[in-house]
Amino acid sequence: MSEIDSENCSDNATLPAAEVLRRTARELRDLTTTADQLQVALSSIITESSEQTSNQIYELQRLDYLKQSVDEISNFLQRLASDTPGDWKYDAIAAVDEIKLTALATRLSKTDETTVNGDGLDDVGKCDLFL
């Protein structure tokens, strides 16, 4: 569960639906960039390996498919955001209640009235391990 304070979750925690869709699209776009970087690194490792297998090439193709799919879902959400009526709102705090990554939950739900316990967006370089 994220560490976002939910004491005042009434109207203070609502965000326009279009903004939530845009933020989600942005997060997916960032994941696409990460997947691209992983693909480059893995490609390099595989091509330098003396024993390349067809399974390795297949897995690289699956990673490429994942990257393209996430990018297209991001585009889809961005298009939905453009067509979403301005009066539609989401309870941003309730929506991120089960997200364990605090910085992600904050980026998706931050409103001017929302308080974040802990570091919030300053979680860069920290790692949440779920073992």
N, C-alpha and C positions, 0 to 999 in steps of 0.2 A: 504494500500500500504506500502511496506517495506521502510525503510529509508536508502537504499543503494544508494550512489551517482552514477547517471547514465550519467554524463557529458561525460565521455570517454568510451562509450559502444562499440567501434569498436572491434578490435581484442583483446584488453586488457581484455574484459569481457568474452571471450570465454574459455570454458573448454573442455577437451576431453570428448566425450560422455560417454566413459566407466567410467570415474571418476564421472560424474554426476549420472550415474546409481548406482555406488558403494555407493556414499553418500546417495542417496535416499534409497537404501537397508539398510544402517546403521541406518537411521532415523526410518525406519519401524521396524527394529530389536529392537531399543530402545523402541518403542511404544509397542512391544510385551512384553517386560519386565515390562513396566508400567501396561499393561492389566493383566499380571500375578499377580502383586502385588495387584491390585484391586480385582481380583478374590479371592485371599487368604483372604483379608480383608472382602469382602462381604460374603464369605463362613462362616467365623467365626461369623459374625453378625447373619446370618440366622440360623446356627446350635445352637447358644445360645438363639435364640428367642423361646418363648413358643408356638408361632403360626406359624409353617412353612406351607407354601402352595405349591401346585404343581406349581403354577405360579412362585414362587421364584426360585424353582429348575430349571424350564424351562429357566428363565432369566439367571441363572448361566451357563447353557448349551450354551445359545446364546453368552455369554461373552467368553466362552471357544472356540466356533466356530470362533468368531471374532479374538481372539488371534491366533489361528491356521492359519486362512486365511491370516492375516497380515504377519505372519512368512513365509508362503509359497510364498506370493508375494515378500517378501524380497529375498528369495532364487531364485525366478525367475529372478528378476532384477540383482542379483549377477551373475547368469549364463549368462544373456544377456551381461553384462559388459565384461565377459571373451571372448565373441565372437565378440565384437564390434571392427571394424577396428580403428586403432590408429589415422587416419587422420580425423575421424568424430568429429565435434565440435558443441557445443551449445552456444548460447548467454546466459550466466548465469544470467546476470542482467535482461534482458527482461523476462526470464523464471520465475523469482521470483517476478515480478512487483506487482502482486496482493496478495502476501502472507503478511498477517498482522503481523505475529509474526517475529519480526526483527531478533532475534537470529537464528531462523530456516532458514529464508531467507539467512542469512549470512553463516550458515553452508553449505547450498546447493550451494551457488554461489561464495564463497570466492576465489579470485585469488590473486596472489601477488600484482597485480596492483589495486585491488578493495579497495576503502575506505569506511568505514562504519561510518555513522553519529550516534552519540550517543554511547551507551555502547557496541553494537555488541554482542560478545560472553559472555560479562559480565552480561547478563540479568538474570542470575541464581537468583531465589528467587523473581523475579518481575513477575507481572501478567498483561496481557493485557485483559481487560474486554470489551466485545462488547455487550453493552446493548442497 
